[in-house]
Amino acid sequence: MSRAVSRRALFAIAASVAALATVPAQASAAPAAPPTPKATVVYPHLALPSGEWAQVYSDGMAEVHAARGAAVKLEQLPMASVDGSDTAGAALQLPAKGDVIADLARGPATPYAGDQVLVVYKSGITPALKSTQAQLGVDRARPMFSATAASQLSTMHAAAERETGQPLLDVSGAQVLHVTGSSVADAVAKLRASSDVAYAGPNWTVSTTHVTPQPVSTATLQAATRAAAQAAPNTAGLPNNYTLTSSAQSLLNRPGVDAVPAYAQLAKYGQLPGQGEIITNVSLGTLTDASEASDASDPCNFYAANYGPTTIVQNGQRYLDWPSMPLIPTYTASSSGVLDPTGSTCGDDPGLAEIGLDFSMMAPLPHDAQRPDALGNGLTDLLGIAPGAQYRLVVPSTAGGNVSDVDAAFLAAASQTPRPNVITASLGFGYDQYGFASRYLEEDPMTQATLATVVHGFHIVVCVSAGDGLRTYTNAAVPTSGGSVATDTGAPTDLNDVAFSDSPSRVRDSGAIDVGGTTLDDIFSAPPGDPNYAALRAQHAFPATRYNGGKNYSTGFGTRVNVSAPGDSVLSFSHPLGTSATTVEVDHQGGTSASTPEVAAAAAIVLQAARLAHNQQLQNDPLAVRDLLERTGTAVPAVSQEDTPIHIGPQVDVGRAGPPGERERLELDELLFQFVVESMLLPPRVQIRGRVAPEDDDRRVGDEQSSQDDQAHGETTSHVTPVLERQRRWYRGKFAGASPFPSRVSSSR
């Protein structure tokens, strides 16, 4: 959820309460507290879009003046603690200037578009439906998808139904109705009552799921730059990025995602992690360039001129151009799902905090592979989990986050040529702005059906954030669950019913990977000096709640959540106010917004390994990829303070180092990737499903040279090679027969 959306709703009541008369003090009252310091003017004339301007005070009060005339409205901005925590008694301050502008420019937050209803007819518009629409004042309607996209979606929908064996809402003919004679709630109720309607619902507002960025101090940045200049080269054949060698990106270590073994093992194939795969990020954000900053008539001029351009345009393509990363092409998706490679959009997240966080987890290159004009230095020398992948960014062309626009962006991203292998989205329904836990994106039936079609029809791995529960700018009590409510699999609940409550949700499993968030370097959930937690001394990763880790968000949880990854105070980039497109701010960021792209990168590495092993089944089966990530992950124990089970699945472990000691861990890291690749060298039409069958263990070891010859000619083999047999024996001895790897194959003949 963007901060621009959240803050206004949280304090709407506060502004009204402040106007009420105060109660006279009782004669016996305790001595009065010291008077609150008088508020001072921080921004006397802060320019806003459309010619409005605001006078902003140090206590968060803002007087917003109309462009013409004397009209003034009061707005209350949220105040944040200096370090972003929710510690009682912490000193409060205004948000950063860019956030203040975005908050005031956004306007009051709403859970859905105030005049739109999404509808799916069973068999077209009947006379009875025409009459109902006339009563509702429907003055116009448009298809949710273009004719080409709708046709493709209809075909893929049929394939998805066959693959899942379950009925799916066919959204290919979905319509967006503009309602003028009724409230959205009444329109939805009347349309749902019609036997001619398969689905009707609000056009919900989607928001990003990151926490408030905390900029790294200038002193820390300078110290890191000096240390990087003096650091010795990495002699282990691994990347020399300062954030890796210094463990500034501790999420890459164990007990984080343990990404280093993939670098070491894929180097033997002459590849970087993720190489050959395409990852598309579907998100929300502002995309502008220098030409819009200089053109006063451009619709995005205010944002480009005040915030500075966020992208560059070269040879008919718009790009993100940030240090340590490759150039990342960006696209806007129209409301009907048509992509524009040079499209611009403005209003959503003008600092690109979400987009910067997503790509900071996945894309930064090894230092010696970075572009000469975009070298990282010190803490800008980030390293991604899958830097070898190709990346794309797709955002809706219309700002505001309407779920219809987001669904169109998903379909547009899936339809690109060549198709992406993985789509990641750190998006959800940010009800924590109203004091209730945020909700999972697939609780909207339209989105659930769209993603199920992308997974089962297009056979693309999709990763979606589980949500961030209650974040620190939420003025609400934290429940025993730590700030979130469960999202379970089952007969779907209605978002209309559960949105503004603490009730658990139920959704159907679309096949997408629902990603939870874990703490990072956590010594508070199970203090290592406490003998009661001796078994968890090396754990340091627990479900993120409002009472552990950074204490600034709480992970979504429940039986629908498949896997998890670190989402606690990671390093990432954002676009600082008033700077060029190539300038970045280094932040401490987090939320399931960080966890989700980490899992997307891990999925790309699994697909890469499958391709190297000529395993077509795994390459074309998103559920098998999800299954493999779950089975090779590290169990996440309960938080000792919780009294509600917080299930977030295992933490993704790219290195799959397991629980042995340091010497054994190094041996495992060295052997792992070859084990995974060779375990994928299975006969055609055989795919990994569950644990390996006993008869597989009884196969005789074939001639090693014959196996190598087969692989050299691009053929798969059913032989168990000597190195694989040695690894299996080592694991059996180490784990007393309980191998941490899947050990059964089933035939799909």
N, C-alpha and C positions, 0 to 999 in steps of 0.2 A: 504494500500500500504506500502510495506516495505521501510524503509529509504534507504536500499541498492539499491533499484531500482531507487528511485526518484532523488537522489542528482546528479547523473552523468549527466542525461539528461538535468537538469535545467541549468547546467553551461557549457555545451558543447560549446555553442556559445561564452560564456565569455572568454574562453581560446584563441579562435581565434581572438576576438576583441582586446585582450591585446597585440597581436603581431603587430597591425597596427601602422603606424607612427603617432606621435602626432602632433597637429596643433600648430605652434608657437604662443606665447602669443601676443596679441595686446598691443601697447604702452600705450593705455588708459585703459587697463584692471585694475580691482580692485586688491588690494593687494593680493598676493598669500596666500592661506591657509597654516597653519602650515604643514610641511612635514610629510608624513605618516611614522610612525616608521618602520625601516627596519625589514623585515621578518627574523625570526630566525628558525633554524632547531629544530623541536620538536621531530621527530623520524628519526634518521640518517640511520637506517637499519631495516625497518619494514618488517618482513617475510610475504610472501603471498603464496597461494597455487601454486603448479607446479614449485616451486623453484624460482619464481620471488620475488623481494624485492623492497621496495619503500623508498625514502627519502622524508619526509613530512615537509613542512614549516608552520609557524604560520599563514600565510595568506591563507592557503588552497591549495596552489600549491603542487603537488606531482610528483616526478620523479620516474616512474616505470621502473625498470631495468629487462631485460630478465635474465633467469636463466643462460644462456651461451651467451657469446659475449657482444658487447658493445651497443646493441640496447636499446634506451631509449625513452619512450613516456611520454608526460606531461598530467596530469589529474588535473582538478580543483575540489576540494571538496567543498561542500556547507559549509557556515559558519552559525552558529546559535547564537541567543542571549542567554545570560546566563540563563534566566528563560524560554526560549522557546517561548516567545511572539514575535509579529511582531512590537513592538513599535519603532517608528522612532528614530534613533540616539542611539539605544541600543548597548552596547558593544558586539562585536561578538567574538566567539571563535570556535576552531575546535570541531567537534563532539567527543564523547567518543572514546577511542582507538578501542574498538570492532567494533564500527560503521565505523570507518575509514577503518579497514581491510575488513569488509564486502563490503563497497562501492567499494574499489579498486579490490577486488576479483571477484565481480559480473560482471564487464565489462559493456560496454555501454548498456543501456536499449533499448529494442525494443518493439513496440506494439504487435507484433506477431512473431511466429517462422519464420525465414527467408527462410526456405526451405520446409514448410509443408502446405498442404491444406486438410481441412476436407470436405468430400463429402458423400452424401446419394443418391444412385441410385434409380430410380423408380422401375426397375425390373431387376437388375443385370447389368453386363457389356456387352454391345452390341458391335458389330464390329466397329460401328462409335465411341464409347467411347474409344475402344482400339487404334484407329487411333489418336484421340485427345490426349490421354495420351502419345503416342509415340512422338507427336509433342512437348509436354510440357516437355519431358525428364523425365517422371515418371519412376524411376528405381526400386522402390519397394513400396509396399502398405501393410498395416496390418489392421485387424479388430480393431475397437476402443474398442470393448468389447469381452470378452471370449465367446466361444460358449454357455456355460451354462448361463452366464449373458445375452447374447443377446436373448436367448430363453425366459428367464424369463421376460426380458424387453419388448419383443414383446407381450407376454400375458398381461402384465400390461398396455401396451400402449392401447390395445383394450379396456380394462376395463376403462381406463382414458377417452378415447374418448366417451364412452357411458355415463359416469358420467357427463362430462362437456358439452356434446352435441355439441362440436366443433372439427374440424379436428386438429390433432396434428401431428407434424413432427415425423415420426417413425425412431428413431435413432438407433434401434436395429441392423441394418445392416451398420452403418456408417463405413467409411474407412478413414484412415490417409494416404495420399499420400506424398511421398518424391519427390520433384520436383527439377530437376537439369538443365533443358533447358529453363526455363522461370522464370520471377519474380512471386512472389506470387499473386500480383495484376492481372497480365495478365492471370495466370492460373485460378484464380477465375472467371474472366470475361468470358473466353472461356468455362469453364465447365458450368457456369450458362446459357450460350447461347444454351446449348444442351437440347433438349426435353427429353432426357433420364435421366436428373439429377433433383432430387427433391430439393437438397440444395448443395451449395458449399460456403465455406468461409475460411478465415484465421484461423490458430490455435492461437487465441488471447492469450495474456499474462495476467493472473490473478494475482492480488496482494492483500495483506491484507489492511484493512481500519482503522488502528489505527494511532494516532498521535505520534509525537516523545515523548518518555517517559522522564519525568523529575525526576531524583532520589530524594527521600526525604533525607534531610541532616542528617548527623550523629548526630548532636545535637538534632534534632527533634526526631529521633529514640530513643536516650537515654532518653530524657525527657518523652517520651511515656512509655518506659519500667519502669521508676521509678513511674510514675503515676499509671500504671497498678498494680504494687505491693502494692500500698496503697489504691486502689479502694475497696469500700465495695461491698459485693456480691449483685447481683440483687435479690430483694425480690419479684418481680412480677411474678415469675415463667418463666421468659424469659432467653435466653442465656446470659452468663456473659462475652462474648467476649468484649475485651476492645474497639475495633473499633465500637461496637454498643453502649455500655454504655457511651462512650465519644463523640458519634456522629462524629467520624472521618470518618465513612462510612455514610455520611449524605444522600446518595442515598436511604438508607433503611428507612429513615424517611418520613414524609409527609412535603413538597410537592414532595418528591421523589416517589419511587414505593410503599411506605408504606407497607413494608413486615412484620412488627411485628405482626399484627393481625392473619396472617396465622399460625405463631408459637403458639400463644396462643390458637387458636381454634383447631388446629390439635393435640395439646397435649392432648386434651380431648379424642382423638381416639388412643392415645399412639403412634403417628407418628410424624415424622419431615416433613416439607414441601418438596414435591417432592417424598416422599417415595413410592417405588413400581414402579416408572417410570424410563425409561432409556433415557438419553440424550447423543447424539453423536455429537461431534464437528468436523466438516470437515474444515481443515485449512492448512496452510503452515508453515514449521518450520524444524529445525535441530534436529534429534534424534540420539544421540550417547551415548556410555557408556565407562566405564573405560578400557575395553579390547581394544577398538579401539585407545585409547590414547596411549597405550603401544605397539601397533603394527604398525611399520613404513610402512608396506606394505598395510595397510588397506586404501581403498579409502577415508575414512573419518578421517584419522589420523590427518591431519592438524587441522581440526576443533575441534576434541576431545582433542588434545594435547594443543592447544592454547586457546580455549574458555573454556575448561573443559567439561567433559561429562554432558549431559543434562538429562539423564535417567538412570535407573538401570534395570537389567534383573534378574528376579527370576523365577525359575521353568518353563522355556519356555515361559515367557511373559515379555515384556518390559513395564515399568511403569514410569510415572511422580511421583516423590517422594518429595513433598513440604510441608512445615509446614502448619498446620491448615487444610489440605485437606486429603481426603482419598487417597490411592494409586489409580492412574488413569491409566488403561491399554491403551497402544498405539498400533496402527497398521499402517503399510505402505500398500498402495494400488498400485499394479502394473499398468502399462499403460493399461492393459486389465481388471482391476478391481478385481484382486485376492489379498486377504488380507494376510499379514504376521505378526503374533503376536510378532515376535522378529526383524522385519525389521528395518534397520537404513537408514537414509538419511541425507544429509548435503548440505549446501550452502544457503538455504532459512532461513532468520531470525535466525541466530545462537544464539541470546540472548533470543529467544522465547518471545518477547514482546507481540505478538498477542495472542499466545496460553496462556501465563500467564494471560493476561487481560481477556480472555474469561472465564477461569475457576475461576479466582478471583471473578467474578460476581456471579457465580452459586454454586460452590462446597464447599467452606470452611465450616467446621463443627462447631456446638456449642462447646465452649471450653471444657466442661466436656465430650464430645463425641470424642474428637480428639485422634489420636494415641499417646501413651505415648512417643514414640521416635520422634514425629513430632508436638509437642505442639507449638502453636503460642504464642507470647509474645509481648505485646505492639502493635505496628502497623503491626506485622506479624500475629496477632490474628484476622484475617479477618473472616467475617461471610457471607456465601452465601445465596442467595434467596431461593434455593432449595437444601439444603445440604443432604436431605434424598434420593435423586435420585442416581442411578448408572450412572457412566460417562465412556465414551470412547472417544478416540482421533483417527481420521483417517487422514493421510496426504499422498499425492502422494509420491511414492518411488523415482521418478525422480524430482530433483529440477528444478526450473525455472518457475513453475506456468502455464504451457500450459493448456488451457481450456479443451483440450481432457483428460488430466490426472486428472483434477479436477472433470470433469463429471464422469469419471470412479470411482473416490473416492466416489462421492455421491451415485452411484449405489451400490458400495461395502458396504458402510455404511448401506444403506437401506436393504440390503440382509442378514445382520448378523442374527444369531440365538442366543437368541431371538431378534426379530426386535426392533429397538429403537422406542420409542414413539414420540421423538422430535429430529430433526436434526437442528443444528445451524451452520451458516457459515458467518463469518465476512470478506467477500471477494468481490471484484469488479474489475473494469477496471480503473487503476490509471492514467488517462490521465492528472491529475494535475502535473505530472512530466514533461509534455510538455507545461504547461501553460494554459491548458484547464480543465474544470471541470471533475472530475471522473464520471464514468458511472456505472449504475446498472448492476449487474451480469446477469440478465435475458435478457439483450439486445442482448445477443448471442442466436440465435434460438435453437442451440443444447442444451444449458444449460436450456433454458426455457422449452423445450420439456422433458428433463430429469427430472427436478423438478416437472413438471406437472404430470409426470408418478409416481414419488415418492409420491406425495400428493394424487392423485386420484386413483392410482393403488395399492400402498402399504398402503394407509391411514395413513401416517405419517405426523405429523405437522412439517413444515419446516420454519425456520426463517432466513432471509437474510438481511444483512445491506443495507440501502438505498444509502450509499456512503458518502464520506466526502468532496465533492466539491473541493475547493482549500485549501490546508494546508499551514502553514506558511513558509515552505521552497519552496513554489512556487513563482517564480519571474513573477507574472502577476497581473494586476489590478483586484481589487475585484469589481464585478458588483453589481447592485442594489439588486439582489436576495440574496446577502450576500456571494456569492462564489460558488453556485451550479446552475444547470439547472434542469428544471422540468422533471420528468419521469411520464407520464400519461398513462392511459389505452386507448387502441384503436388499429387501424390497425398499425402493427409494422413498425417502421422506421428501416433503415439499419444502423448498427453500422459503416459500411464503410463510410456512408454519414455524420453522425453527430458527430463522435468521436472527431475530431479536430475542434470543433465549439462551439458556445454558443446556438445552436438550441435545443429546447426541444426534448425529446425522447418519443416514444409511444411503449408500449409493451402489449402483451396479459396477462391477469391475470392467472397465473399458479395455483393459490390457495395457494402459499406460503405467509408467513407474511412478508411484506416489512417494515422494521423498520427504523424510523427516530430517530434523536437525539435531546434532549432538554438540555438546560442549567441547572445548579444546584446551588441553593442558589443565584440566579441571582437578584441583586438589581440595575442593570444598565438599563435593558430593560424597566422597569417601576419603576423609583425611588420611594421608599415608602414614602419619605418625600414630594413628589410633589402631591398637591391636585388633579391634573389632572388624576392621576393614583390611586386614593383612592380605586376604585373597585378592583384593582389588587394588593393591598398591601401585601396580603398573598400568592401571586401566586408563584413567584420565579422560574418558569419553563416556558421557551419560546423556540421557534425554535432556534437551535444553528447556528449562523452565524459568519463570520469573524469580525463582529463589536459588538458582545456581548459575555458574558461568558468569557471563556478562550481565545477567539479570535484566536484559532489555527486550526479550521476546520469549515466547514459549512455543515449542514445536507442535505442529499438528500431530495427532496420534490416532490410533485405532487399528482395527483389523484391515482397513483398506491401505494403510501405509506399508509399503514393501521393503524399503531400505532407507538408510540414513547416511549422513555425511556431516563433517564439521561445519557449523554455521555460527561460530562464536568468535567475534573480534578478529576477522581475517583482514589481510591487507588488500586493498583494491583501489581502483582509479575512479575519479569523477571529473567533471568539467567545472573548473572554478569560474566564478562570476567575472565577466568582462575580459576574458582572455581569448587567445587564438584557438583554433581547432586542434592544434597539436600540444597544447598545454594541459597538464593533468594535475589534480590534487591527489595526494596519497592519503587514504582514509583507513581507519578501522571500521569495518562494516560487518554485516552478519545477517542472520535470519535463514530460513529455509531457501531464501533467494540465493545464498551462497552454496548451500548443500546441493541444490538441484543441478546447476551446471557442473558441479564436481562429478555427480553421478552420470550426467550426459557424457562427460569426457571419458569416464571409466567404461561406459557402454561402447563408445567408439573404439577403445582399445580392445575390447572383447571381439568386436566385429572385425577389427584389423587382424587379430590372431586367427580368427576363423577363416579369413580370406587367405592368409599365409598357409593355413593348413588345408586349403581347398575344401572346407566344410560348408557346402552350399546351404544345408539345412539351417545351421545356426545363423548364417548371414541373412536368411529370409524369414526368420521366426523371431519377432520381437519378444514373445513370451519366453522363448528359450534363453534369450539374452537376460531378461529379467530374472529368470530362474537361476541362471549361473551367478549373477551378481548376489542374489540372496544366499545361495549355498556356499559361496566362497567368502562371504562377509564375516565380520567379527561380531559376536553377540554383544548387545548393549544391555548392561544390567540395569536394574531399577534404581531410581534415585532414593536414597534412604529416607528422605523427608516426605516422600509422596504417600498418600493413602488411597490413591486411585491408580490402577495399572496404566502405565504410559507405554504402549506398544508402538515402537517406531521401526521395527525390523532391525536386521543386523547392519552395522556400519560397513559401507563399501570399503574393501581392502584390496587395492590394486596389486599390492605385493603379496597378499595372502600369507603373511609371515606366521600367523598363529601364535600360540602362547609360549613356546619354548624360550630358553634363555638366549643371551646375546650371541654366543657362538653358533647355536643351532639356528638362530634367526638369520644369521649371515649365510649359513649353508642353504636355508630354505629360499632366501631371496635369490641366491645364485641359481638354484635349480628350478624355481617356480615357473618362469615364463616358458621354458622349454617343456616343462611338464604339461602346462596348459595347452601349448601348441600341439605337442605330440598326442595328447589325449583326445584332440579333435581330429586326428588322422584316422577317421572311421570310414567304413565302406559307404558308397552312395546309398541314399534313402535310409540311413541310420542316423539318429539324432540323439543328443544328450537329453535325457529326461530322468531326473531323479538320481538314484544311486546306482553304481555300475553293477551289472548282473554277475553272479558268481561264475557263470560259464566264461565270461570275458577274462577273468583272472586265470583261467585254466589254459588259455591259448598258449601254444608253444612260441618261444622266441624265434623269430625268423632270422635269416641271414641279414646282417646289418648293411652290407654292401648292396644287396638286392633292394632293401628298403630305400637306401639313398638313391639308387638308380631310378626307382619308381618316382620318388619325389622330384628328381631332376627333370623327368619327362612330364611333370605336371599331373601325375596320377596319385590317387589316394591309395592307402594300403591298410590292410586289416592286421598287419603284423604288429606285435608289441616289440619295439626296438630294445636293444640291450640297455640303453640309457634310461628308457622309461621303466624297464623292469627293475633296474637298480634303484630308481627313485621310489617305486612302489614298495620295494622291500624296506628301504630306509624309513618311509612313512609308516609302514606296518609296525616296524620295530619301535619307532619313536612314539606312536600313538596307540600301541597295543591293539592294532587291528581297526581302530576307529579313525580312518583317514578323514582329513578335513575336506577332501575333494569329492565331487560327485563320482560315484563308482558304479553306475548302472547305465546301460544303453538300452533303448527299446527301438524296435524297427518300425518304420512307418510304411513298410511295404504294403 
